[in-house]
Amino acid sequence: MTQAPSDSLDLSRCANEPIRTPGSIQPHGFMLTLSPASDAQLVLQASANLARWTGMPAQEAIGRPLAQVVGDTAAGRIAAELAASPAVARPTYLGTVTVDNGAHFDVLAHAWDGLLILEFEGVDRRRAADFRNLYPLIGDFLVKVNQPASIPEMSELAARRVREVSGFGRVLVYQFDADGHGRVLAESKRDGYESYLGQHFPASDVPAQARALYTLSPIRLIQDANYEPAPLVPELNPATGARNDLSFAALRSVSPVHLQYMRNMGTLASMSVSLIVKGKLWGLISCHNAEPCPVSVEKRTACEQLGQILALVIESREDAQELQFRLDVRRIMVEMLGNLTKGADFLENMSGVFPELLRFGRAGGVAIVVDDRVLTYGDTPDATQIRALSEWLSVHGHTEVFHTDHLKEVYPPGADMVRNASGLLALPISRIHQHYLLWFRPEVVQTIEWAGNPRGKQASPSDPTQLTPRLSFQAWRETIHGRSLPWHVAEIELTVEFRSALLGIALERAEQMAELAEELGRANKELEAFSYSVSHDLRAPLRHIVGFSDLLIESGGTEDPERRQRFLKNIKESARLAGKLVDDLLSFSQMGRAALRPTKVDMNDLVSACIDKLGMEMQGRNVD
């Protein structure tokens, strides 16, 4: 791959460039590939600049033993190091060797893409790289990272240390956001270098495939942006029949578009150290220099170690912040759930915890929609707008938690609610009915300072259909409207948990109502049986009264006073019994509120009383 002139670069194809298989290397060293299964160490490929470093043309090296290319001494040293520590997928430092023409090289080796890849970086020293200065540097940094400092403060310390080690004129630490844009958190620079602290770099500066490669390969160095790439000979990997995958090669050539980007920025040397947090690319330590700047393997190793430590510190700080945030939100949720179980009316309970709901969602307003009823608290849209919004949520199938920090982008009528509802968190509280719990966040107008106009791509002078990297990196401000603060991932997760808890409360309430209905059913049956028993027992003395009254009337013409006295006595006794039954019924109805008082009963009196009460029914019958 030969670097093309800047006026023929096409930025629109940058995201699809073969950055892992460029077919060439940077010329501050040379590359040889060998078969990992060959004991003879035969050279399968060589970079085209081999003659410059060893005096042997690349084509002549193909098929020869390594010793004939770099000399017996150098080949023996490499073979011994490989035997002691076989090459792995990441470049391993094998030591410093001297080839037959007296040139000295640091040698890196790794096995990848079916080959053993050897990289020789030219150095001025005969002795091996000295890593002794690495340990006090790392030790000092470890002591300081244990201090209770913020992520920007630790990033600024790391930037200073990396600049001291590498010699670059400016070192930035920046973090990628969810959209891939980078924000500069910390900076260390020499006088004369422009400051980018606090500025943003658009996602197009580091395309997705470049971010993926940064995740795999933690460090990348470009010593001179004006270099002429050295292609591999032959062009194709003998093991695969395709271009070599140089993802992990330290000498890997980079995109011509990126080189032009560096030159436009006034940077002729750069180094990037990946910050990997929980397996993902969190950000970069980005180093710039106005002049070409070689960085030896031991210095690169030190910078890589500093980056790894900083990434661990970032992970620890973020975990602590995340844990504290979740504890705070969960504490509010538990408080709300406790209050929601106190009453029977759902809407009344929910409206009673409006202040807690507002704090739970860090919102400006909250609303509850239950059928046609809309209850609001805080700064919210009006009831008509909220009903229309809930209908839209229902129609569009948002049956799970829905959230956005840019409502008008997905819901056009949201343009009329930007002031108090740029952000929405919607929680459906029924799978059947149109019931929603809604949190609203107000608009937060943001002014972002970009390192140059992020849309300032330039048309190529020779071809207006092609684009080249932006020419200016002067601060460019952009004001963003219609967005709220974004919803934290913990808020979304805890909202889902809150919904489950609400459904649990509703289920428990439904079970209680079902149990109550069952108890009422049993009580009704018992009441029916009791009513039947009472009506039967009351009818007996009433029948006696009616019956003896009829007999008394029928015997009105007789002069048998003894018989009349007996009728009147029975009438009186039946009336007394009916009155006693009413008194007993009243006593029975109060038994639930009074303690039982056991008493002795004369069973002979009880049997005699039963016989007396049944006297009318027993007439003319043989009863035992």
TAPE-V685348 format. One record per residue. PHI is phi in degrees with one decimal (999 if undefined). Layout:
phi = (PHI & PHI)
This chain:
phi = (999 & -95.2 & -64.0 & -85.3 & -60.4 & -64.2 & -80.3 & -115.1 & -73.5 & -117.5 & -66.2 & -66.0 & -101.5 & -60.0 & -66.9 & -110.0 & -66.6 & -79.6 & -69.6 & -86.7 & -126.5 & -72.1 & 79.8 & -154.2 & -128.8 & -74.3 & -86.6 & -81.6 & -171.5 & -131.5 & -127.6 & -128.1 & -117.5 & -130.0 & -78.2 & -66.6 & -93.2 & -97.2 & -72.6 & -76.6 & 53.1 & -77.9 & -77.9 & -97.9 & -143.1 & -144.3 & -72.0 & -64.0 & -92.1 & -59.4 & -61.7 & -61.7 & -94.0 & -119.3 & 89.1 & -103.0 & -60.5 & -59.3 & -63.6 & -72.3 & -76.0 & -64.9 & 88.4 & -91.0 & -65.6 & -55.6 & -61.1 & -76.0 & -94.3 & -113.0 & 101.0 & -62.5 & -63.0 & -63.4 & -66.1 & -64.1 & -62.4 & -65.0 & -61.5 & -63.7 & -67.0 & -67.2 & -67.5 & -75.8 & -143.2 & -54.1 & -63.9 & -116.3 & -70.4 & -105.6 & -55.2 & -115.2 & -76.0 & -95.9 & 127.4 & -113.7 & -123.0 & -120.7 & -84.2 & -62.6 & -86.1 & 90.8 & -78.6 & -107.1 & -143.2 & -82.6 & -111.3 & -116.2 & -136.6 & -155.8 & -97.7 & -162.7 & 59.8 & 79.6 & -133.0 & -97.6 & -103.5 & -108.5 & -117.2 & -114.3 & -102.8 & -66.0 & -134.6 & -94.5 & -111.4 & -86.0 & -75.0 & -69.2 & -60.0 & -101.2 & -95.2 & -64.9 & -71.4 & -67.7 & -68.4 & -65.0 & -64.8 & -66.6 & -61.6 & -63.3 & -66.3 & -63.4 & -61.9 & -75.2 & -70.9 & -76.5 & -74.7 & -74.5 & -101.9 & -79.6 & -62.6 & -60.7 & -65.9 & -67.7 & -65.9 & -66.4 & -64.4 & -63.9 & -61.6 & -63.5 & -64.8 & -64.5 & -66.3 & -63.2 & -75.1 & -82.7 & 85.1 & -69.9 & -78.7 & -145.3 & -128.0 & -113.6 & -119.1 & -132.2 & -112.8 & -85.0 & -94.0 & -63.1 & -92.9 & 91.4 & -75.0 & -105.2 & -118.8 & -76.9 & -90.6 & -149.9 & -155.2 & -135.8 & -149.1 & -83.0 & -59.4 & 97.8 & -94.6 & -67.8 & -91.5 & -117.3 & -58.4 & 84.1 & -86.3 & -113.0 & -114.0 & -67.1 & -60.4 & -66.2 & -67.2 & -128.8 & -58.5 & -57.3 & -68.5 & -69.9 & -64.1 & -63.7 & -70.2 & -61.4 & -67.1 & -81.6 & -111.4 & -76.9 & -145.7 & -144.7 & -121.6 & -122.1 & -75.5 & -150.8 & -67.2 & -96.9 & -68.9 & -102.2 & -60.3 & -108.1 & -71.0 & -82.4 & -124.3 & -68.1 & -66.7 & -99.3 & -66.7 & -60.7 & -80.7 & -117.7 & 78.2 & -125.1 & -62.5 & -65.1 & -83.9 & -106.0 & -52.2 & -105.6 & -74.7 & -66.3 & -90.2 & -50.2 & -72.5 & -117.1 & -62.5 & -58.7 & -63.4 & -67.4 & -63.3 & -66.5 & -57.7 & -61.8 & -64.1 & -61.6 & -82.2 & 78.9 & -117.7 & -105.9 & -140.4 & -148.0 & -144.0 & -123.8 & -117.2 & -76.1 & -108.9 & -99.8 & -119.9 & 55.3 & 80.5 & -120.6 & -75.0 & -79.8 & -176.2 & -139.5 & -96.5 & -111.7 & -111.2 & -128.1 & -144.9 & -72.9 & -122.4 & -53.5 & -146.1 & -72.6 & -131.7 & -68.4 & -63.3 & -70.4 & -71.5 & -62.5 & -62.0 & -62.6 & -65.5 & -64.6 & -65.0 & -61.3 & -63.5 & -65.4 & -65.8 & -60.7 & -61.7 & -64.4 & -63.5 & -60.4 & -60.6 & -64.7 & -63.8 & -67.4 & -62.6 & -65.3 & -64.5 & -63.4 & -62.2 & -63.6 & -61.4 & -63.6 & -63.0 & -63.6 & -68.1 & -65.5 & -61.3 & -65.3 & -63.2 & -62.4 & -62.0 & -64.0 & -62.1 & -62.0 & -75.5 & -74.2 & -94.8 & -83.7 & -116.0 & -92.9 & -87.6 & -63.1 & -61.7 & -63.8 & -64.5 & -64.5 & -66.1 & -74.7 & -113.3 & -54.4 & -60.1 & -68.1 & -60.8 & -64.2 & -70.3 & -58.7 & -94.9 & 43.8 & -109.6 & -91.8 & -155.7 & -142.3 & -140.2 & -119.6 & -114.5 & -129.2 & 56.2 & -93.0 & -87.8 & -130.2 & -111.0 & -127.7 & -151.2 & 84.1 & -93.2 & -132.3 & -62.8 & -76.3 & -61.0 & -63.5 & -65.3 & -68.0 & -61.6 & -62.5 & -65.7 & -65.9 & -65.7 & -63.3 & -61.3 & -69.1 & -65.6 & -87.5 & 72.7 & -82.0 & -90.0 & -109.3 & -63.3 & -117.1 & -147.2 & -159.1 & -104.6 & -144.8 & -59.4 & -65.9 & -71.0 & -107.5 & -136.2 & -50.8 & -61.8 & -63.2 & -61.9 & -85.8 & -120.6 & -57.5 & -57.7 & -117.9 & -143.4 & -72.1 & -115.6 & -137.5 & -124.5 & -114.3 & -120.5 & -70.6 & -112.0 & -155.5 & -87.8 & -108.7 & -101.8 & -84.4 & -115.2 & -136.0 & -111.7 & -121.1 & -110.7 & -119.4 & -115.4 & -76.3 & -66.1 & -121.2 & -72.3 & -113.6 & -113.9 & -103.3 & -101.7 & -93.4 & -82.2 & 92.8 & -63.4 & -64.5 & -107.1 & -89.4 & -70.7 & -103.1 & -74.1 & -67.7 & -59.8 & -87.7 & -147.9 & -60.6 & -79.5 & -99.8 & -118.5 & -121.4 & -59.0 & -60.6 & -92.2 & -113.7 & -117.7 & -65.7 & -54.8 & -132.3 & -98.4 & -133.6 & -100.9 & -109.6 & -112.2 & 80.6 & -119.2 & -106.2 & -62.9 & -68.5 & -80.6 & -71.0 & -58.5 & -66.7 & -64.4 & -65.0 & -64.0 & -72.7 & -67.1 & -61.4 & -65.5 & -62.4 & -61.9 & -61.4 & -65.4 & -61.8 & -63.2 & -63.8 & -63.4 & -62.4 & -65.4 & -62.4 & -63.2 & -64.8 & -64.4 & -63.1 & -65.9 & -64.3 & -65.4 & -64.1 & -62.4 & -65.0 & -65.6 & -64.3 & -62.2 & -62.7 & -63.4 & -64.2 & -63.9 & -65.3 & -66.6 & -62.1 & -63.8 & -65.2 & -63.7 & -64.0 & -63.3 & -63.3 & -63.9 & -66.1 & -67.1 & -75.5 & -66.2 & -58.9 & -66.6 & -68.5 & -63.4 & -59.5 & -61.3 & -64.1 & -63.6 & -69.0 & -65.1 & -61.5 & -62.8 & -64.6 & -69.2 & -63.5 & -91.9 & -62.3 & -83.1 & -88.2 & -117.0 & -98.7 & -63.2 & -66.7 & -64.9 & -63.4 & -62.3 & -67.5 & -63.3 & -64.1 & -63.5 & -66.9 & -60.9 & -62.9 & -64.1 & -66.4 & -63.8 & -62.7 & -63.6 & -62.1 & -63.7 & -65.5 & -61.4 & -63.7 & -62.0 & -63.5 & -63.5 & -62.6 & -63.8 & -63.6 & -67.3 & -100.3 & -63.8 & -67.2 & -108.5 & -132.0 & -79.3 & -74.3 & -123.2 & -61.9 & -135.8 & -82.4 & -125.4 & -81.7 & -63.8 & -63.1 & -63.7 & -65.0 & -67.7 & -62.6 & -64.4 & -62.5 & -63.1 & -61.9 & -69.1 & -93.8 & -54.7 & -61.8 & -70.6 & -85.7 & -64.2 & 77.6 & -124.3 & -95.7 & -114.4 & -102.1)
